[in-house]
């Protein structure tokens, strides 16, 4: 039980500005200034769960709720991780470099600090526009799987994306070679490091195995069927190629470019929950 507040402290707070009290070993400590409170937090003397109070508050509250120092504003029931953007109870986050970070994002957050980069959530550069994700080439992604929003455990898949206006596909009707030459000349490209959870990494591996296995096996059957004069073997080879392509597409479902401009990239295939944690596209 914390002691009642000593009203004799109030003139001191008025003279020195905003003054805080905090609970230490079940006792009231303070008053201290804003700067002193922040220094205690950085030193680890207090943490987001430490109860604090100041004049005007009706009761003691955890520091992470009453005063999220340097971090985002408190949300009902917890705070947002600066790295992954998900909501956590105050007891499950820590404050690093004036940002709230969950335990799962702590390693990659510290790595970003060492490299001089900002956290994904703080750096901006990733938004949502309806069902699409909008970002810029080389923008760091949150440590979450873009396919299911589960933790990516620091894993990043390097994706090189290419896009051109869909109207140019009409050139295929003229000549496939003309289309290829024009597409190579006008296509726009972007490079992204996206997060994938262990389950979707495994699915991606199997998509390659089944896709290429079906293609190679199908080509082998077609060659054998043509050589031996077995039409049904040729037909089976075609079916095997199609089955490999279908399995590869289903298991290897991944993000793709819906549009690329000199400044931005629009991605389709991103998980809805992942998108829900992003700010709206400002349109610039």
N, C-alpha and C positions, 0 to 999 in steps of 0.2 A: 504494500500500500504506500503510495507516494504521499509526502506531507502536504499540508495546505500551503498555498502560496503566501509568501511574506509580502504584505503590501508596502513595507518600507523600501522594497526594491524599485517600486514604480517610479519615483522621482529620478533614480539613477538611469532607468531605461529612457525616460523622456529626455534627459540631458545627452545621452550617448547615441540615441537613435534606436532602431529596432533591436531589442535584446531578447535572448532566448534562454530558456531553462531546459535541462535535459536530465533524464534519469540515469543514475550511475550507482550500481549495486543497491538498487531499491531506495536510493536517496535522491533528493533534488539537488542538482548542481547548477551553478550559474549565479548571476546572469552573464551571458557572453554575447559578443557582437556577431553580426553576420559573417564577418571574415574569420572570427575565431571558431564559429560553428563549422565552417567549411574546412578549416585547417584540421579540426578534430576528425572530420569525416575522411579526409585524405590520409591522415595518419592511422586510421583504423581504430581510433579510440571509441568512436560511435559508428553506427551503420544504419542502413535504411529502416531497420526494425526498432531502433532506439526511440523511446518515447520522448517527445519534446513538447514545449508549451511556450506561448508568448501572450502578452496582453491582448485581449480581444478574442481569444479562443475559449470555447466553453469547456473543453476538457483536453487531456493529454492525447496525442496522436502519434503514430509512427512517423519518423522523419520522412520516409518515402512518400507518405500520403500528405502530410502537412506542408512539406517544403521539399519538392524534388530539385535539389541544388543542381543548376546547370542542365538538368535533363528536361524531357518533355513534360507537359502538364500531367497531373495525375488523372487516371481514368477510374471509373467505378470498379472497385475490387482489386486494383493493381496499377501497374505501369507498363509502358511499351518498351521492349528491347530495342536499342538504337541500331542493332545489327540486322535482326530478322524481322522486326516490326510487329511481332506477336505480343499479346498481352499476357502478363504473368503477375501472380500475387507478389506483394512487396518482399515477402520472405524468400522468393526464388530469384531475386536479381541483386546485383551488386553495382556500385557506381565506380566507373573507371573514366578518368579524364572528363569529368562532368557529364557523363552519359550513363544511363541505366542499361545494363547488359545481363542477359540470362547466362546461366552456367554453360549451356551448350555453345553459345557464341563467343564465350570469353577467349578461347585460343585464337580464333581468326581475328577478333577485335584487337587483341594485343599485337598480332602480326601486322595489322594495318597501321597501328600507331607507330611501330618500329619502322615501317616503310614510309611513314609520313603521309599516309592516305587517311581519308575520313571514313567512318563506318558507312556501310551501304545505306542504312536508313537515314543517316544525317547528310550524306553527300548529295542526295537527290539524284536526278538523272534517270530514275525509273518511275514510270507512271502507268496508269491504266486508262484505256479509252474503250468503253463498252467491254467487249470480250477480248480485246487485244492489249498486249503489253507494249508500251512505248519506251524506248531507251536510246542510248547513243552507243556507237561502236566503242568497245573496250571498257564500258562502264562496269564496275564490279557488281556482281549480283549478291543478294542476301544469301546466307548459309541455309537455304531451304531448297527442296526439290521442286523444280518448276512443273513437274507432272502430278505431284500429290501433296505438296506443301509440307512434307515431313523433313526432319533435319537431314542435311546433306553431309554432315560430319566433316566439313572442310573440303570435300571433293568438288572439283570443277571440271566440266567437260568443255574443251575448246571447240567451238562451232564456227565455221566460216560459212556465212550465208550469202546467197546471190539472188538477185531479183531484177526483173525487167518488166515493163508494162505488159499486161496480158495480151494486148492487141497484136504484139509481134508473133504470137503463136500461129497466127494466120499464115505466116510465111511457110509453115510446114506444108500447106496445101500446094505451094509453088514448088518448093524443093527443100528437103531436109538439110542439105548442105548450106543453102543460102540462109536458112534459119539459124544454123549453128554459128556461121560466121558473123551474122548480124548480132546474135545474142551475146557472143563473146566480146563484141565491140561496145555494146551499149549497156551491158549489165552493170548494176551497182553492187558493191559488196560490203560486208561488215563482219567483224570478228567479235565473238562474245564468249565469256567463260561462265557457263550456266551450272547451277547446282543440280545434282542427281542423288537421290537416296540409294542405299544398297540394293533395294528391290528393283528399282528401275535401271540401275547399272547392269544388274544380272539379266533383265529382260532385253536390254540393248545388246548384250553379248549374244544371247540366243537368237535375236533377230538377224544378226550377221551370219551365224552358223546355219540357220535354216534357210535364209534367203540365198546365200551363195551356194549352200549344199544343193538346194532345189534347182538352181540355175545350172550348176556344173553337171548334176545328175541328169537333168532334162536334156541338156545339149548332148551328153553321151548317149542317151537313149535315141535321140533323133538321128545322130550319126550312124548308130548301129542299125536302127530300123531302115534307114535309107540304103545302107550297104547290103543288108540281108533281104530287103524288099518286103519288110513287115510294116504295113501301114498302121496297124494297131499299136506297134511299139513307138512309131513316130508320134501318134496321137497321145500316147502315155507320156512321152517326153515333154510335149507341149503342156499337158496338164500339170506335170511335176514343176515345170518352170513357173506356171501361174500360181501353184500352191506355195512355192518358195517366196514369190513376190508378196502374196497375200499375208503369209505368216510374218515376213519381214516387216511389212507395213504395220500390222496389228501389234506385234510385240515391240517393235522399235518406234512406236508413236513418239514423236518428239516435236519440239517447237520448229516452226518454219517461218520464213519471212513473208509477211503479207504485203509489205511495202518497204522500200529503202530509199531515203533521200540523202543528200549530202550531209545532213545534220542528224537525222534520226532513223530509227529502225522500228517497224511495227511487227510484233510477233504474234502468231496464232498458236493454239495448242497449249497455252499456259493454264494451269489449274485455277479454278475459280477462287478457292481460298487464298491462294498465293496473290491473285489480283486484288482480293478484298483488302489486303494489308497495305496496298499502295495508294498514294495520293492520285487524284484525278489529273489527267493530262491538261496542262495549262494552255496548250495550243500554240506554243512558241518553240 
